């Protein structure tokens, strides 16, 4: 019997039809975007996590969790704002209506 292979894209497309899965997926993607942003900006600024934490008035473990995308202990918008401010940036929020997904 031959194994039928399924691509990751196919699996993801199927799973994203579930509202619950899509919500969890989008939430995780949001925290990973924050993680990459903070890590990249800190690296460009030539700062260590300890230096950034001191400038922002937060703990080094908080910076590490933010850069890891650890959404089990999510940072508040206040904390994200402080860290971005310490890096010389500000934060704005863009809200847009979610596109309707087609029924399968």
C-alpha beads as a LAMMPS data file, in Angstrom:
LAMMPS data file: protein, C-alpha beads

104 atoms
103 bonds

1 atom types
1 bond types

-500.0 500.0 xlo xhi
-500.0 500.0 ylo yhi
-500.0 500.0 zlo zhi

Masses

1 110.0

Atoms # bond

1 1 1 0.000 0.000 0.000
2 1 1 1.362 3.410 -0.983
3 1 1 1.388 6.220 1.595
4 1 1 -0.517 9.310 0.558
5 1 1 1.512 12.379 1.459
6 1 1 -0.152 15.553 2.631
7 1 1 1.609 18.899 2.637
8 1 1 1.804 21.124 5.686
9 1 1 -0.039 23.815 3.725
10 1 1 -2.924 21.416 3.109
11 1 1 -3.101 20.468 6.786
12 1 1 -2.971 24.109 7.858
13 1 1 -5.667 25.125 5.350
14 1 1 -7.934 22.409 6.723
15 1 1 -7.271 23.332 10.370
16 1 1 -7.771 27.067 9.760
17 1 1 -11.408 26.359 8.902
18 1 1 -11.975 25.833 12.635
19 1 1 -12.711 29.137 14.407
20 1 1 -11.060 27.885 17.598
21 1 1 -7.876 26.790 15.824
22 1 1 -7.713 29.983 13.750
23 1 1 -8.050 32.148 16.886
24 1 1 -5.223 30.278 18.639
25 1 1 -3.095 30.362 15.477
26 1 1 -3.575 34.120 15.008
27 1 1 -2.817 34.799 18.687
28 1 1 0.386 32.795 18.550
29 1 1 1.407 34.525 15.307
30 1 1 0.849 37.938 16.974
31 1 1 3.219 37.098 19.850
32 1 1 5.816 35.709 17.446
33 1 1 5.655 38.957 15.453
34 1 1 6.281 40.905 18.678
35 1 1 9.137 38.512 19.506
36 1 1 10.859 39.026 16.170
37 1 1 10.331 42.786 16.276
38 1 1 11.765 43.240 19.790
39 1 1 14.688 40.898 19.125
40 1 1 15.540 42.578 15.830
41 1 1 15.306 46.130 17.188
42 1 1 17.373 45.240 20.261
43 1 1 20.027 43.607 18.086
44 1 1 20.164 46.621 15.756
45 1 1 20.586 48.892 18.781
46 1 1 23.513 46.766 19.966
47 1 1 21.935 46.203 23.385
48 1 1 21.936 43.114 25.558
49 1 1 18.693 41.930 27.114
50 1 1 19.966 43.212 30.474
51 1 1 20.696 46.674 29.061
52 1 1 17.303 46.878 27.362
53 1 1 15.532 45.709 30.515
54 1 1 17.243 48.420 32.581
55 1 1 16.368 51.126 30.061
56 1 1 12.740 49.971 29.884
57 1 1 12.300 49.397 33.618
58 1 1 11.389 45.732 33.184
59 1 1 13.147 42.513 34.133
60 1 1 15.610 40.720 31.860
61 1 1 13.489 37.542 31.994
62 1 1 10.548 39.591 30.680
63 1 1 12.638 40.731 27.710
64 1 1 13.698 37.122 27.113
65 1 1 10.065 35.913 27.240
66 1 1 9.017 38.662 24.843
67 1 1 11.782 37.739 22.394
68 1 1 10.883 34.062 22.641
69 1 1 7.216 34.733 21.886
70 1 1 6.220 33.065 25.150
71 1 1 2.472 33.586 25.183
72 1 1 1.968 31.579 28.357
73 1 1 2.890 34.758 30.248
74 1 1 1.896 37.484 27.838
75 1 1 3.320 40.981 28.230
76 1 1 0.887 43.822 28.645
77 1 1 0.667 46.568 26.060
78 1 1 2.221 48.805 28.711
79 1 1 5.280 46.544 28.885
80 1 1 5.575 46.301 25.104
81 1 1 5.276 50.097 24.910
82 1 1 8.046 50.572 27.535
83 1 1 10.399 48.237 25.702
84 1 1 9.753 49.851 22.325
85 1 1 10.162 53.307 23.861
86 1 1 13.516 52.260 25.367
87 1 1 14.567 51.246 21.847
88 1 1 13.567 54.653 20.464
89 1 1 10.239 53.603 18.965
90 1 1 6.600 54.195 19.729
91 1 1 3.655 51.894 19.275
92 1 1 0.405 52.361 17.435
93 1 1 -2.412 49.901 16.978
94 1 1 -4.042 49.268 13.628
95 1 1 -7.407 47.520 13.749
96 1 1 -9.064 46.207 10.631
97 1 1 -12.120 44.127 9.959
98 1 1 -11.283 40.506 9.431
99 1 1 -11.881 39.244 5.915
100 1 1 -14.730 36.777 5.716
101 1 1 -13.513 33.301 5.025
102 1 1 -15.291 31.264 2.395
103 1 1 -17.195 28.221 3.517
104 1 1 -15.649 24.958 2.391

Bonds

1 1 1 2
2 1 2 3
3 1 3 4
4 1 4 5
5 1 5 6
6 1 6 7
7 1 7 8
8 1 8 9
9 1 9 10
10 1 10 11
11 1 11 12
12 1 12 13
13 1 13 14
14 1 14 15
15 1 15 16
16 1 16 17
17 1 17 18
18 1 18 19
19 1 19 20
20 1 20 21
21 1 21 22
22 1 22 23
23 1 23 24
24 1 24 25
25 1 25 26
26 1 26 27
27 1 27 28
28 1 28 29
29 1 29 30
30 1 30 31
31 1 31 32
32 1 32 33
33 1 33 34
34 1 34 35
35 1 35 36
36 1 36 37
37 1 37 38
38 1 38 39
39 1 39 40
40 1 40 41
41 1 41 42
42 1 42 43
43 1 43 44
44 1 44 45
45 1 45 46
46 1 46 47
47 1 47 48
48 1 48 49
49 1 49 50
50 1 50 51
51 1 51 52
52 1 52 53
53 1 53 54
54 1 54 55
55 1 55 56
56 1 56 57
57 1 57 58
58 1 58 59
59 1 59 60
60 1 60 61
61 1 61 62
62 1 62 63
63 1 63 64
64 1 64 65
65 1 65 66
66 1 66 67
67 1 67 68
68 1 68 69
69 1 69 70
70 1 70 71
71 1 71 72
72 1 72 73
73 1 73 74
74 1 74 75
75 1 75 76
76 1 76 77
77 1 77 78
78 1 78 79
79 1 79 80
80 1 80 81
81 1 81 82
82 1 82 83
83 1 83 84
84 1 84 85
85 1 85 86
86 1 86 87
87 1 87 88
88 1 88 89
89 1 89 90
90 1 90 91
91 1 91 92
92 1 92 93
93 1 93 94
94 1 94 95
95 1 95 96
96 1 96 97
97 1 97 98
98 1 98 99
99 1 99 100
100 1 100 101
101 1 101 102
102 1 102 103
103 1 103 104
